[in-house]
Each structure stands twice: as structure tokens, then as C-alpha cells.
Amino acid sequence: MGTKLIIDTDPGVDDAFAIALAALSEDVELLGVTTVFGNVGLDATTRNALRVLELCGRSDVPVAAGAARPLVHPQPARAGHVHGSDGLSGRSAALPDPERELEPGGAVRLLVSLLEAADEPVTIAPIGPLTNIALLLAAYPDVREKIGRIVLMGGGVDRGNSTSAAEFNIWSDPEAARRVLVEENVPCVMVPLDLTYKCAVDTAWLAKLAAASPIGAALDALTPDYLASYRRSLGWDGIVLHDAVAVAEAISPGILETEAYPVEVECSFGPGRGATLVDRRRPAMRGEGEGGVAPGTVEVAVDTDVDALGEFVLGRLAR
């Protein structure tokens, strides 16, 4: 089997595409899916994850519900204005009802059990707020050795979306993000807004997806509210598949070009709260010694072959 993968998610339209991308990829062993608050409340994100997996014929993948709120401070706002009131443009009820129960004990327990049982390193793809992952690393530090890398969608180098400085997933729980990115010694790849916006797809791409298979048509049917929101932010008819870009890298390491930089997360209550501060200075200017690595250094995705990435995602979702 290929990549051993766990997805932590808050579906969300782009999350639905990302889950389907992993669920339909034959070179992925999707070990489990955990859910977190985020785009909508936890009940809705969990229901959406179950339904997307059911759509993909993957009722074998265990699902557990996780954190319903951030570690410390309340979530400032949700993203129903982008994803629709149910997280899927009001179309979640059109997806098949799941015919199984959630895993008992919650997300962290499922994450621990999957990692402890793994016979090789596991990739974790957190594509929502990082609360579950911060709790996992804080409570079960020994599982770090089972994590090959964390490939997360979040942050921005030169842009935000929830504020001028902050991206939604990080802004929703900056304290959790700081623990994962800065305080824990786990290999991380951060896929920021700067790159995901470059990978936006147009309605012609969506039409190809819809025509390719019943699953593709069902995914396309989840996009009306999302498309309307991105028409305003992009200025043309298209959507940004943020989370699918990160999951593509989780599945196919190197499909995104990365560069190693120290990253900090702003946790104050000023206008920069939730910002990811990516230090792109030369190592000598950062005060790093010869061969040294600064704390909080992560691989930041900076570029990709946009056309090839779009074909990669489309080809797998069309199966």
C-alpha cells in the first residue's frame, strides 16, 4: 500500500474535495478521519465527513469527533458565509446518509490508537484548526516517533483571508497552531494561502469533474455558495481548493515545492492575531549558527506546477 494517511478536518467544501481525493486514491491507505470545529460547528463537520466518505464508498474508514472549541479563547467567527450554513452550500442532505457510528472515545483516542498500531510512519493532514493535533502532541508525546510528517493547510506568508494578516484555520485557534508549528519537534509542511490561491480552478475544471463520474457530479453540486464567495474574492468564476492542495502534497510528496523557514504564530489580541510570521531572512541574519536550525522551522510550500496539480486532483476525483 502507499501513503499511510490520517485527515483531521472541518468540512467545508474544500475539505470535502480533499477527503474525496484521499479516499479515491489507490496509493493511499486512509487510516482514519477526525473532525474538529471550524467552518461550521462540530456536529455539522462530523456529519459532513461521514457523508463524503459514504459518497466515496469508504465506510471502512473510521471517523471520530474531536474538539468543539479552541484550546483557550472562543473562535472569533465561523465561515458559513463562504461554505453555506451546513458547510456544503446547503447541499449536505443530498449526500448519502452514513450507515455506521462514530468511533468511541473521540478524535485524540482514535489518533493515538492508529499511530500506535502503525508499522511505519504516518502522515497527518490537518486541514482545519489545529486543536486536535495540539491536544494529541501535548497529551501523548511518545506518538511523535510514529508521525512521518504533518502536512497542514493553514497560514499565509503575505496574505490573510479572515483578516488582512490571518488565515482562517490558524486564526480560529492560534494557540493550538503555535504549539504544533513552533513548540513541538515534529516535521511540518505548511501549505499557505499564497500558494493555494495560485492553484484556483475555474468553472471549466468543475464541469469536467461533474461530467467524469457520479462522485464528481456530487462534489460539483456542493459548490454554489463557495463559488459565489470566491467570485467576489477572485474576481472571476472559480474556487480555491485550499485543503485539496495540502492533501495532494500529503499523498505525493514533492508535488509542491517547499522551502524551510522559521515560523511564529501571533497569539496576541491585536490586529495581527492568528498571523503566521515566516522569517525569510538569510540564516546569518536570523542569528543561526553554521548548520543550525532555528526553533519552529517548517517546510513552507512556495510553488508548484499549477496545471499538473490541477490534473492530478481532477484525475483522482474523476475515478
Buried (B, 14 or more C-beta within 10 A) or exposed (E): EEBBBBBBBBBBBBBBBBBBBBBBBEEBBBBBBBBBBBBBBBEBBBBBBBBBBBBBEBBEBBBBBBBBBBBEEEBBEBBBEBBBBBBBBBBBEEBBEBEEEBBEEBBBBBBBBBBEEBEEBBBBBBBBBBBBBBBBBBEBEEBBEBBBBBBBBBBBBEBBBBBEBBBBBBBBBBBBBBBBBBBBEBBBBBBBBBBBBBBBBEBEBBEBBBEBBEBBEBBBBBBBBBBBBBBEEBEEEBBBBBBBBBBBBBBBBEBBBBEEBBBBBBBEEEEBBBBBBBBEEEBEEBEBEEEEEBEBBBBBBBEBEBEEBBEBBBEBBBE
